Amino acid sequence: METIAEPMTHDHRQCDERFVATEQAVMNKAWHDAERLVAAFGNAMTRHFTTEEEQLFPAMEDAAGQASAPIRIMTMEHDQMRHLIARLASAIGERDRTAALDTSETLLVIMQQHNMKEEHILYPMADRLVPALAERIAQDITEHC
């Protein structure tokens, strides 16, 4: 049986790969590649956040009968990452290697901590609360990969 954790964790890894490719392009001053890669990374992260915020989180809150602190924290962190991705894209557009690498370092720390919380706390909670959502989440993630 499919779980929610499996496709969502897989999607984290796909986003991580796009992030690493973006960072490598910046390190090599391959600015056109970096622009293309940061756009792809930003789009992948937006799709991931949307799946969580529009499907997973509301279903979990409905099943639990209340808004939960972990969901509020994850949503707040999504907003932080959106801001950092925009800053990263801006720094790349300005060809500012130092600002891009500084921003990517901050973003990496937040992403790593965020992913650990989702993968070890939130997704297992979702698998318990809304197991019927697993197939739809898996399909949405697969369609966007």
GULUMZA-691471 format. One record per residue (C-alpha): residue in three letters; x, y, z; residue number from 1. Coordinates in pm, 1 decimal. Example, Ala and Ser with C-alpha at 12.3 -4.5 7.8 and 13.67 -1.06 7.14 Angstrom:
# GULUMZA-691471
<aa=ala&u=1230.0&v=-450.0&w=780.0&i=1>
<aa=ser&u=1367.0&v=-106.0&w=714.0&i=2>
# end
This chain:
# GULUMZA-691471
<aa=met&u=0.0&v=0.0&w=0.0&i=1>
<aa=glu&u=119.9&v=346.2&w=-92.5&i=2>
<aa=thr&u=188.2&v=589.3&w=187.1&i=3>
<aa=ile&u=189.9&v=966.5&w=186.7&i=4>
<aa=ala&u=545.9&v=965.5&w=316.7&i=5>
<aa=glu&u=688.3&v=777.6&w=16.3&i=6>
<aa=pro&u=599.2&v=1015.3&w=-269.7&i=7>
<aa=met&u=644.4&v=1326.9&w=-59.8&i=8>
<aa=thr&u=990.8&v=1217.8&w=54.6&i=9>
<aa=his&u=1077.2&v=1128.5&w=-304.6&i=10>
<aa=asp&u=965.9&v=1476.9&w=-408.1&i=11>
<aa=his&u=1194.1&v=1626.9&w=-141.4&i=12>
<aa=arg&u=1486.5&v=1444.3&w=-302.8&i=13>
<aa=gln&u=1389.3&v=1568.4&w=-649.3&i=14>
<aa=cys&u=1376.5&v=1926.7&w=-519.3&i=15>
<aa=asp&u=1710.4&v=1875.9&w=-342.5&i=16>
<aa=glu&u=1868.9&v=1765.2&w=-670.3&i=17>
<aa=arg&u=1743.7&v=2078.0&w=-845.0&i=18>
<aa=phe&u=1879.2&v=2289.7&w=-559.9&i=19>
<aa=val&u=2225.0&v=2127.5&w=-581.2&i=20>
<aa=ala&u=2234.8&v=2179.2&w=-957.9&i=21>
<aa=thr&u=2144.7&v=2546.7&w=-909.4&i=22>
<aa=glu&u=2413.1&v=2592.5&w=-646.9&i=23>
<aa=gln&u=2673.7&v=2422.3&w=-867.2&i=24>
<aa=ala&u=2588.9&v=2653.1&w=-1156.9&i=25>
<aa=val&u=2632.6&v=2955.4&w=-928.8&i=26>
<aa=met&u=2964.2&v=2824.3&w=-800.1&i=27>
<aa=asn&u=3080.8&v=2784.5&w=-1161.1&i=28>
<aa=lys&u=2941.8&v=3125.9&w=-1258.3&i=29>
<aa=ala&u=2730.2&v=2956.7&w=-1525.2&i=30>
<aa=trp&u=2470.7&v=3230.8&w=-1493.9&i=31>
<aa=his&u=2236.1&v=3131.5&w=-1777.4&i=32>
<aa=asp&u=2224.2&v=2775.4&w=-1645.5&i=33>
<aa=ala&u=2176.5&v=2906.0&w=-1292.3&i=34>
<aa=glu&u=1879.1&v=3118.7&w=-1403.9&i=35>
<aa=arg&u=1715.4&v=2822.4&w=-1574.5&i=36>
<aa=leu&u=1789.6&v=2590.7&w=-1282.3&i=37>
<aa=val&u=1667.5&v=2826.4&w=-1008.9&i=38>
<aa=ala&u=1341.9&v=2869.9&w=-1202.2&i=39>
<aa=ala&u=1297.7&v=2491.5&w=-1223.9&i=40>
<aa=phe&u=1385.5&v=2455.9&w=-855.3&i=41>
<aa=gly&u=1141.0&v=2731.1&w=-757.0&i=42>
<aa=asn&u=864.6&v=2572.9&w=-965.0&i=43>
<aa=ala&u=926.3&v=2230.5&w=-809.1&i=44>
<aa=met&u=919.7&v=2375.9&w=-459.0&i=45>
<aa=thr&u=601.0&v=2570.3&w=-534.8&i=46>
<aa=arg&u=430.5&v=2252.3&w=-660.0&i=47>
<aa=his&u=542.8&v=2066.6&w=-347.0&i=48>
<aa=phe&u=420.1&v=2342.6&w=-115.3&i=49>
<aa=thr&u=89.2&v=2361.4&w=-303.4&i=50>
<aa=thr&u=29.7&v=1988.3&w=-267.1&i=51>
<aa=glu&u=85.7&v=2016.7&w=104.7&i=52>
<aa=glu&u=-101.9&v=2342.6&w=163.8&i=53>
<aa=glu&u=-403.2&v=2271.8&w=-56.5&i=54>
<aa=gln&u=-446.5&v=1897.9&w=-8.8&i=55>
<aa=leu&u=-246.7&v=1742.2&w=271.6&i=56>
<aa=phe&u=-266.8&v=2002.9&w=545.9&i=57>
<aa=pro&u=-642.0&v=2073.5&w=516.9&i=58>
<aa=ala&u=-717.3&v=1699.8&w=512.2&i=59>
<aa=met&u=-504.2&v=1647.6&w=821.4&i=60>
<aa=glu&u=-671.4&v=1935.5&w=1003.3&i=61>
<aa=asp&u=-1017.3&v=1805.7&w=910.1&i=62>
<aa=ala&u=-928.2&v=1456.5&w=1032.7&i=63>
<aa=ala&u=-780.2&v=1588.3&w=1356.4&i=64>
<aa=gly&u=-1069.5&v=1829.9&w=1409.6&i=65>
<aa=gln&u=-837.0&v=2125.1&w=1465.4&i=66>
<aa=ala&u=-546.7&v=2321.4&w=1331.4&i=67>
<aa=ser&u=-222.6&v=2170.0&w=1448.9&i=68>
<aa=ala&u=99.1&v=2336.3&w=1555.6&i=69>
<aa=pro&u=314.4&v=2124.0&w=1322.7&i=70>
<aa=ile&u=109.4&v=2235.5&w=1022.9&i=71>
<aa=arg&u=133.1&v=2601.5&w=1121.4&i=72>
<aa=ile&u=510.3&v=2565.0&w=1159.1&i=73>
<aa=met&u=545.1&v=2393.6&w=821.0&i=74>
<aa=thr&u=342.1&v=2667.1&w=651.0&i=75>
<aa=met&u=552.8&v=2937.5&w=815.2&i=76>
<aa=glu&u=868.6&v=2762.2&w=695.3&i=77>
<aa=his&u=723.2&v=2738.1&w=343.1&i=78>
<aa=asp&u=688.4&v=3116.7&w=347.3&i=79>
<aa=gln&u=1049.3&v=3154.6&w=463.3&i=80>
<aa=met&u=1169.4&v=2927.8&w=183.1&i=81>
<aa=arg&u=960.9&v=3111.0&w=-77.6&i=82>
<aa=his&u=1128.0&v=3434.1&w=30.3&i=83>
<aa=leu&u=1476.1&v=3279.9&w=15.6&i=84>
<aa=ile&u=1412.8&v=3125.3&w=-327.1&i=85>
<aa=ala&u=1308.7&v=3469.1&w=-455.4&i=86>
<aa=arg&u=1624.7&v=3620.6&w=-303.2&i=87>
<aa=leu&u=1835.1&v=3347.4&w=-461.6&i=88>
<aa=ala&u=1678.1&v=3408.0&w=-802.5&i=89>
<aa=ser&u=1736.8&v=3781.0&w=-763.9&i=90>
<aa=ala&u=2102.3&v=3733.4&w=-669.2&i=91>
<aa=ile&u=2149.7&v=3503.5&w=-967.8&i=92>
<aa=gly&u=1984.2&v=3759.2&w=-1195.3&i=93>
<aa=glu&u=2223.9&v=4022.8&w=-1062.7&i=94>
<aa=arg&u=2519.8&v=3785.7&w=-1110.3&i=95>
<aa=asp&u=2602.6&v=3829.2&w=-741.5&i=96>
<aa=arg&u=2781.0&v=3505.9&w=-658.3&i=97>
<aa=thr&u=2842.0&v=3594.6&w=-293.1&i=98>
<aa=ala&u=2478.8&v=3686.1&w=-225.0&i=99>
<aa=ala&u=2356.1&v=3378.8&w=-413.1&i=100>
<aa=leu&u=2581.4&v=3142.9&w=-219.9&i=101>
<aa=asp&u=2500.6&v=3308.7&w=113.6&i=102>
<aa=thr&u=2130.2&v=3278.6&w=40.4&i=103>
<aa=ser&u=2163.3&v=2919.7&w=-76.2&i=104>
<aa=glu&u=2348.3&v=2830.9&w=244.9&i=105>
<aa=thr&u=2063.7&v=2970.4&w=456.3&i=106>
<aa=leu&u=1805.7&v=2802.2&w=236.6&i=107>
<aa=leu&u=1984.8&v=2467.9&w=260.0&i=108>
<aa=val&u=1978.5&v=2473.2&w=641.3&i=109>
<aa=ile&u=1608.0&v=2557.3&w=650.1&i=110>
<aa=met&u=1525.0&v=2295.3&w=386.0&i=111>
<aa=gln&u=1717.4&v=2021.9&w=567.5&i=112>
<aa=gln&u=1551.4&v=2095.1&w=900.8&i=113>
<aa=his&u=1211.0&v=2131.5&w=738.6&i=114>
<aa=asn&u=1238.5&v=1805.4&w=546.1&i=115>
<aa=met&u=1343.5&v=1614.6&w=856.9&i=116>
<aa=lys&u=1039.3&v=1742.0&w=1046.9&i=117>
<aa=glu&u=805.4&v=1652.5&w=763.0&i=118>
<aa=glu&u=958.8&v=1312.7&w=695.2&i=119>
<aa=his&u=982.5&v=1203.5&w=1058.9&i=120>
<aa=ile&u=681.3&v=1374.5&w=1216.0&i=121>
<aa=leu&u=430.2&v=1522.2&w=972.3&i=122>
<aa=tyr&u=415.0&v=1254.2&w=700.4&i=123>
<aa=pro&u=385.2&v=964.4&w=947.3&i=124>
<aa=met&u=109.4&v=1163.9&w=1118.6&i=125>
<aa=ala&u=-60.4&v=1210.8&w=780.3&i=126>
<aa=asp&u=-33.2&v=839.0&w=708.0&i=127>
<aa=arg&u=-221.3&v=772.8&w=1033.8&i=128>
<aa=leu&u=-481.3&v=1050.2&w=995.0&i=129>
<aa=val&u=-561.4&v=1046.6&w=621.7&i=130>
<aa=pro&u=-432.1&v=723.1&w=465.2&i=131>
<aa=ala&u=-693.9&v=745.2&w=187.2&i=132>
<aa=leu&u=-518.4&v=1057.5&w=57.2&i=133>
<aa=ala&u=-200.3&v=863.6&w=-23.9&i=134>
<aa=glu&u=-302.1&v=755.9&w=-374.1&i=135>
<aa=arg&u=-406.5&v=1105.5&w=-481.0&i=136>
<aa=ile&u=-86.1&v=1260.6&w=-339.2&i=137>
<aa=ala&u=125.4&v=997.6&w=-515.4&i=138>
<aa=gln&u=-54.0&v=1064.3&w=-843.8&i=139>
<aa=asp&u=-10.5&v=1442.7&w=-814.6&i=140>
<aa=ile&u=359.4&v=1410.1&w=-733.8&i=141>
<aa=thr&u=418.0&v=1161.6&w=-1016.3&i=142>
<aa=glu&u=243.2&v=1384.6&w=-1269.8&i=143>
<aa=his&u=475.1&v=1674.7&w=-1185.7&i=144>
<aa=cys&u=807.0&v=1491.0&w=-1185.3&i=145>
# end
